[in-house]
Amino acid sequence: MMRTVKPHGLTLIELMVAITLGMLLMVVVSGLLVRQEGARRTLTSTNDVVLNGAHITHVLDRLLRGAGSGFSQPWQLTYGCRLTVARAGAQLLPRTTDWPAPFSSVSRSPRLAPVLVHAGAGTGGSDVLVVASGHSALGELPLRLLPGSATASSVRVPATVGLRQRDLILLAEQGRADCMLQQAAAGFAGGATQQIDFGADYGAATIGTVNLADFGSVGEVNVVPLGNDSGNAPSFLLLGVGADRTLVSLDMVRLAGGAADPVVPLADGVVELRARYGIDTNDDRIVDQWVDPAASPWTAAALMDGSPTGQANLYRILAVRVAVVLRNATRERAAVTGGSLVLFQDLDAALRHTLTIGSDDQRFRYRVLEFTVPLRNVMLI
């Protein structure tokens, strides 16, 4: 006779043990998932900062390496000259109003230089960089104005081979504080003629108190081709950090057209931008010393005062050391960054800069990029 076994359920103790083990397992698994998700977000955010840093380094390096192209050969005439520019009959430079933020502290009357650092003029005390370069295909050599040839709409030079319509051309005169940006007229073709007819968007007989026809009345005039606004345009840029932690630029001469000054975002997550000059102290075209652009005589005001000393100091700037501080977008639960970051640590103590980080901002991760860019166009003159 077979014995039957009556089915029975779990005891209360067994059920409580099973529930407890299940809850512990859920807590462990949930913790692992949370940590994994947090690590994934941190890794993604950190990777974004690394990629963003590579992009910023490429952009700034490219702009700074080309600084001074086109107008550095006749530096005795071009460096420190006050830019006068008009587009479609409207005066752009010198400005009658402040630049838009974050460049509102920059001078309304910029002077020509390959690179100029306005120390502490940007958002949060960041530096503002002014970078200028041309893109001429004429060997970067200036043309000499034929004496007495300037009129209200044209000038004459020994040869116009290689020039074409809508070429942007700078006129700089020895002994004249102002230099003038002009543009070859539509339909102009260089070659047999010695005369350059001005017109198009940047052709102007008078800009403020500067008259085209007066060039040549003071001293030697260089006619400097800077490129064309179709494909190889020059650059006259302001670079700085915006209020929303964005690296931005502004085209001072509005080569893209328009009636406003567009502030163009280049990269996000940028907290600080700082720079130092590498200078030649004995005129051997080798960097001998690093200096702070906030210290005399290397301030923007001193370099742009139009004096022979300011011009000579511009000539001595051969390199720029740039430091960019980036911050990721992921806020951590606890502080992951110290209370300060020191920039330019390998330079003398007086050249270093300490960025203080508030307690709440310490929950973000930071990355400091530092790189040196030689001004190759300046070194070769």
C-alpha positions as CSV (number, residue, x, y, z in Angstrom):
1,M,0.0,0.0,0.0
2,M,1.5,3.3,-1.2
3,R,1.9,6.2,1.2
4,T,0.7,9.6,0.0
5,V,2.6,12.7,0.9
6,K,0.4,15.7,1.6
7,P,1.6,18.9,-0.2
8,H,2.5,21.7,2.1
9,G,3.7,25.4,1.6
10,L,6.5,27.4,2.9
11,T,6.8,28.1,6.5
12,L,6.7,31.7,7.8
13,I,10.4,31.5,8.6
14,E,11.3,30.2,5.1
15,L,9.1,32.9,3.5
16,M,10.8,35.7,5.5
17,V,14.2,34.4,4.7
18,A,13.4,34.2,1.0
19,I,12.0,37.8,1.0
20,T,15.0,39.1,2.9
21,L,17.4,37.4,0.5
22,G,15.5,38.8,-2.4
23,M,15.5,42.3,-1.0
24,L,19.2,42.1,-0.4
25,L,19.8,40.9,-3.9
26,M,17.6,43.8,-5.3
27,V,19.6,46.3,-3.2
28,V,22.9,44.9,-4.5
29,V,21.8,44.8,-8.1
30,S,20.2,48.3,-7.9
31,G,23.4,49.6,-6.4
32,L,25.5,48.1,-9.1
33,L,23.2,49.5,-11.8
34,V,23.3,52.9,-10.2
35,R,27.1,52.9,-10.0
36,Q,27.4,51.6,-13.5
37,E,25.0,54.3,-14.8
38,G,26.9,56.9,-12.9
39,A,30.2,55.6,-14.2
40,R,28.9,55.5,-17.7
41,R,27.6,59.1,-17.5
42,T,30.9,60.3,-16.0
43,L,32.9,58.5,-18.7
44,T,30.7,59.9,-21.4
45,S,31.0,63.4,-20.0
46,T,34.7,63.1,-19.6
47,N,35.1,61.8,-23.1
48,D,33.1,64.8,-24.3
49,V,35.5,67.1,-22.5
50,V,38.5,65.3,-24.1
51,L,37.0,65.6,-27.6
52,N,36.0,69.2,-27.0
53,G,39.5,70.0,-25.8
54,A,41.0,68.5,-29.0
55,H,38.6,70.6,-31.1
56,I,39.5,73.8,-29.1
57,T,43.2,73.1,-29.4
58,H,42.9,72.6,-33.1
59,V,40.9,75.8,-33.7
60,L,43.1,78.1,-31.6
61,D,46.3,76.6,-32.8
62,R,45.2,77.1,-36.5
63,L,44.2,80.7,-35.9
64,L,47.3,81.6,-33.9
65,R,49.8,79.9,-36.2
66,G,48.4,81.9,-39.1
67,A,48.4,85.2,-37.2
68,G,50.1,88.1,-39.0
69,S,50.0,86.4,-42.4
70,G,49.9,88.9,-45.2
71,F,50.8,92.1,-43.3
72,S,53.8,91.2,-41.2
73,Q,56.5,91.8,-43.8
74,P,55.9,95.6,-43.8
75,W,55.5,95.6,-40.0
76,Q,57.0,99.0,-39.5
77,L,54.0,100.4,-41.3
78,T,51.2,98.0,-40.3
79,Y,51.9,97.0,-36.7
80,G,49.9,99.3,-34.4
81,C,48.1,101.2,-37.1
82,R,44.5,102.1,-36.3
83,L,42.1,100.1,-38.5
84,T,39.5,102.1,-40.5
85,V,36.9,99.9,-42.2
86,A,33.5,100.6,-43.8
87,R,31.1,98.1,-45.3
88,A,28.4,99.1,-47.7
89,G,29.0,102.7,-46.8
90,A,28.6,102.1,-43.0
91,Q,31.6,102.7,-40.8
92,L,32.6,99.5,-38.9
93,L,36.0,100.6,-37.4
94,P,36.6,102.6,-35.3
95,R,33.3,101.7,-33.7
96,T,30.8,104.2,-32.3
97,T,29.3,101.7,-29.8
98,D,30.7,99.0,-27.5
99,W,31.3,95.5,-28.8
100,P,28.6,93.0,-27.7
101,A,29.3,90.8,-24.7
102,P,31.7,89.3,-23.8
103,F,33.8,91.8,-25.7
104,S,32.3,95.0,-24.4
105,S,35.6,96.0,-22.6
106,V,37.7,95.7,-25.8
107,S,38.7,99.0,-27.4
108,R,36.4,100.4,-30.0
109,S,39.4,101.5,-32.0
110,P,41.4,98.3,-32.6
111,R,44.9,98.6,-34.0
112,L,46.5,96.0,-36.3
113,A,48.6,93.2,-34.7
114,P,49.0,89.5,-35.3
115,V,47.9,88.7,-31.7
116,L,46.8,90.9,-28.9
117,V,45.7,89.8,-25.4
118,H,43.2,91.9,-23.5
119,A,44.0,90.6,-20.0
120,G,41.0,90.0,-17.8
121,A,38.6,91.7,-20.3
122,G,36.3,88.7,-20.8
123,T,33.6,86.9,-18.7
124,G,34.7,86.1,-15.2
125,G,38.1,87.8,-15.8
126,S,39.1,85.6,-18.7
127,D,41.4,87.0,-21.3
128,V,40.2,88.1,-24.7
129,L,42.4,87.3,-27.8
130,V,42.4,89.5,-30.9
131,V,43.8,87.6,-33.9
132,A,44.4,89.0,-37.3
133,S,45.7,87.3,-40.5
134,G,45.6,87.6,-44.2
135,H,45.4,85.0,-47.0
136,S,47.1,86.6,-49.9
137,A,48.5,84.5,-52.8
138,L,51.1,87.1,-53.8
139,G,53.9,85.9,-51.6
140,E,52.8,88.1,-48.8
141,L,54.8,91.0,-50.2
142,P,53.4,94.5,-50.1
143,L,53.0,96.7,-53.2
144,R,54.4,100.2,-53.3
145,L,52.0,103.0,-54.0
146,L,53.1,105.2,-56.9
147,P,53.5,108.8,-55.6
148,G,50.6,111.1,-56.1
149,S,48.4,108.3,-57.6
150,A,45.7,108.0,-54.9
151,T,42.3,109.2,-55.8
152,A,38.9,108.9,-54.1
153,S,38.3,105.5,-55.7
154,S,41.7,104.1,-56.9
155,V,45.5,103.8,-56.4
156,R,48.3,103.0,-58.8
157,V,51.1,100.4,-58.1
158,P,54.0,99.1,-60.2
159,A,52.1,95.9,-61.1
160,T,48.7,94.4,-60.4
161,V,49.5,90.8,-61.6
162,G,47.6,88.3,-59.5
163,L,45.0,90.7,-58.1
164,R,41.4,90.1,-58.9
165,Q,38.0,91.5,-58.2
166,R,36.8,91.7,-54.6
167,D,40.4,91.3,-53.2
168,L,40.7,92.9,-49.8
169,I,43.6,95.4,-49.7
170,L,45.1,97.3,-46.7
171,L,46.7,100.7,-47.2
172,A,49.3,101.6,-44.6
173,E,51.4,104.8,-44.6
174,Q,54.6,105.6,-42.8
175,G,53.9,108.3,-40.3
176,R,50.1,108.0,-40.5
177,A,48.3,106.6,-37.5
178,D,45.4,105.1,-39.5
179,C,45.4,102.3,-42.1
180,M,42.5,101.7,-44.4
181,L,40.8,98.5,-45.6
182,Q,39.7,98.7,-49.2
183,Q,38.4,96.2,-51.8
184,A,39.0,95.8,-55.5
185,A,35.9,96.7,-57.5
186,A,33.6,94.1,-59.1
187,G,35.0,93.3,-62.6
188,F,38.5,94.4,-61.7
189,A,41.3,92.1,-63.2
190,G,44.9,92.7,-62.5
191,G,47.6,92.4,-65.2
192,A,48.4,95.0,-67.8
193,T,47.0,97.9,-65.7
194,Q,48.8,99.6,-62.8
195,Q,45.6,101.0,-61.4
196,I,43.5,99.3,-58.7
197,D,39.9,100.4,-58.8
198,F,38.2,100.2,-55.4
199,G,34.5,99.4,-54.8
200,A,32.4,96.4,-53.9
201,D,31.5,96.1,-50.3
202,Y,34.5,97.6,-48.6
203,G,35.4,100.4,-51.1
204,A,35.0,103.8,-49.5
205,A,36.4,107.2,-50.3
206,T,36.2,108.4,-46.7
207,I,35.9,106.5,-43.4
208,G,35.5,108.9,-40.5
209,T,38.2,111.4,-40.9
210,V,40.4,109.3,-43.1
211,N,40.4,110.0,-46.9
212,L,41.6,107.5,-49.5
213,A,42.9,110.3,-51.7
214,D,45.2,111.6,-48.9
215,F,47.4,108.5,-48.8
216,G,50.8,109.3,-50.1
217,S,50.9,112.8,-48.7
218,V,52.7,111.9,-45.5
219,G,55.2,109.1,-46.3
220,E,55.8,105.8,-48.1
221,V,52.6,103.8,-48.6
222,N,52.3,100.0,-48.8
223,V,49.4,98.5,-50.5
224,V,49.0,95.1,-48.8
225,P,46.8,92.3,-50.4
226,L,45.0,90.4,-47.7
227,G,43.0,87.8,-49.7
228,N,39.5,87.7,-51.1
229,D,36.1,87.5,-49.4
230,S,35.3,84.6,-51.6
231,G,37.2,81.5,-50.4
232,N,40.4,82.9,-48.9
233,A,39.2,85.7,-46.6
234,P,41.4,87.3,-44.0
235,S,40.6,87.1,-40.3
236,F,40.0,89.9,-37.9
237,L,38.6,88.0,-34.9
238,L,37.8,88.5,-31.2
239,L,38.0,85.3,-29.1
240,G,36.7,84.9,-25.6
241,V,34.5,83.1,-23.1
242,G,30.8,83.8,-23.1
243,A,28.6,83.9,-20.0
244,D,27.2,80.4,-20.7
245,R,30.7,78.8,-20.5
246,T,31.1,78.9,-24.3
247,L,34.1,79.8,-26.3
248,V,32.9,82.4,-28.8
249,S,34.3,84.5,-31.7
250,L,33.3,87.7,-33.4
251,D,34.3,88.9,-36.8
252,M,35.3,92.6,-36.4
253,V,34.8,93.5,-40.1
254,R,31.6,91.4,-40.8
255,L,33.1,89.4,-43.7
256,A,29.9,87.2,-43.7
257,G,27.8,90.3,-44.2
258,G,24.8,91.4,-42.2
259,A,24.0,94.5,-40.2
260,A,24.8,93.0,-36.8
261,D,27.8,91.6,-35.0
262,P,27.1,87.9,-34.6
263,V,28.8,86.3,-31.6
264,V,29.6,82.8,-33.0
265,P,29.9,79.8,-30.5
266,L,32.9,77.6,-31.1
267,A,32.8,75.2,-28.2
268,D,31.0,74.7,-25.0
269,G,32.1,73.8,-21.5
270,V,34.9,76.5,-21.4
271,V,35.3,78.1,-18.0
272,E,38.5,80.1,-18.4
273,L,40.9,81.3,-21.2
274,R,44.3,82.7,-20.3
275,A,47.4,83.6,-22.3
276,R,51.0,84.6,-21.9
277,Y,53.3,86.2,-24.5
278,G,56.6,84.6,-25.5
279,I,59.0,87.5,-26.4
280,D,62.3,88.0,-28.0
281,T,64.5,90.2,-25.8
282,N,67.6,90.5,-28.0
283,D,66.1,90.6,-31.6
284,D,67.5,87.2,-32.6
285,R,63.9,86.0,-33.4
286,I,64.0,83.3,-30.6
287,V,61.7,83.3,-27.6
288,D,63.8,84.4,-24.6
289,Q,61.2,85.1,-21.9
290,W,57.5,84.7,-21.1
291,V,55.5,87.7,-19.9
292,D,52.1,88.4,-18.5
293,P,49.9,90.6,-20.8
294,A,48.5,92.2,-17.7
295,A,51.9,93.6,-16.8
296,S,53.5,96.8,-18.3
297,P,54.7,97.3,-21.0
298,W,52.8,94.3,-22.4
299,T,49.2,95.4,-21.7
300,A,46.9,95.9,-24.6
301,A,46.8,99.6,-23.9
302,A,50.6,100.0,-24.0
303,L,51.0,97.9,-27.1
304,M,48.2,99.8,-28.9
305,D,49.2,103.4,-27.9
306,G,50.6,104.0,-31.4
307,S,54.1,104.8,-30.1
308,P,57.4,103.4,-31.6
309,T,57.9,101.5,-28.3
310,G,54.5,99.8,-28.6
311,Q,55.2,98.9,-32.2
312,A,58.6,97.5,-31.3
313,N,57.2,95.4,-28.5
314,L,54.6,94.0,-30.9
315,Y,57.4,92.9,-33.1
316,R,59.1,91.1,-30.2
317,I,56.0,88.9,-29.5
318,L,56.9,85.6,-31.2
319,A,54.7,83.0,-29.4
320,V,51.6,82.7,-27.3
321,R,51.1,80.2,-24.4
322,V,47.4,79.4,-24.0
323,A,45.6,77.8,-21.1
324,V,42.0,76.7,-21.4
325,V,40.0,75.3,-18.5
326,L,37.1,72.9,-19.5
327,R,34.3,71.6,-17.3
328,N,32.1,68.6,-18.0
329,A,28.3,68.8,-17.8
330,T,27.7,66.0,-15.2
331,R,27.2,67.1,-11.6
332,E,28.5,64.5,-9.2
333,R,27.0,63.7,-5.8
334,A,30.1,64.7,-3.9
335,A,33.1,67.0,-4.6
336,V,35.5,65.5,-7.2
337,T,37.7,68.6,-7.8
338,G,39.7,70.6,-5.3
339,G,39.2,74.3,-4.5
340,S,41.6,75.7,-7.0
341,L,43.4,75.0,-10.3
342,V,46.8,76.5,-11.1
343,L,47.6,77.4,-14.7
344,F,51.1,77.8,-16.2
345,Q,52.6,75.8,-13.3
346,D,56.0,75.4,-15.1
347,L,56.4,79.2,-15.5
348,D,57.7,81.6,-12.9
349,A,55.4,82.2,-9.9
350,A,54.5,85.7,-11.1
351,L,53.2,84.3,-14.4
352,R,51.0,81.6,-12.9
353,H,47.2,82.0,-12.5
354,T,45.0,80.4,-9.8
355,L,41.4,79.7,-10.7
356,T,39.3,79.4,-7.5
357,I,36.5,76.9,-7.7
358,G,33.4,77.3,-5.5
359,S,32.1,74.5,-3.3
360,D,29.1,73.7,-5.6
361,D,31.3,73.8,-8.7
362,Q,33.7,71.3,-7.2
363,R,31.1,68.6,-8.0
364,F,32.0,68.9,-11.7
365,R,35.2,67.5,-13.3
366,Y,37.7,69.9,-14.9
367,R,40.4,69.6,-17.5
368,V,43.2,72.1,-18.1
369,L,44.7,72.4,-21.6
370,E,47.9,74.3,-22.1
371,F,49.7,74.6,-25.4
372,T,52.3,76.9,-27.0
373,V,51.8,78.3,-30.5
374,P,54.7,79.9,-32.4
375,L,53.7,82.9,-34.5
376,R,55.5,81.6,-37.6
377,N,54.7,84.6,-39.8
378,V,56.3,86.9,-37.2
379,M,59.4,84.8,-36.6
380,L,60.3,84.9,-40.3
381,I,60.4,88.7,-40.6
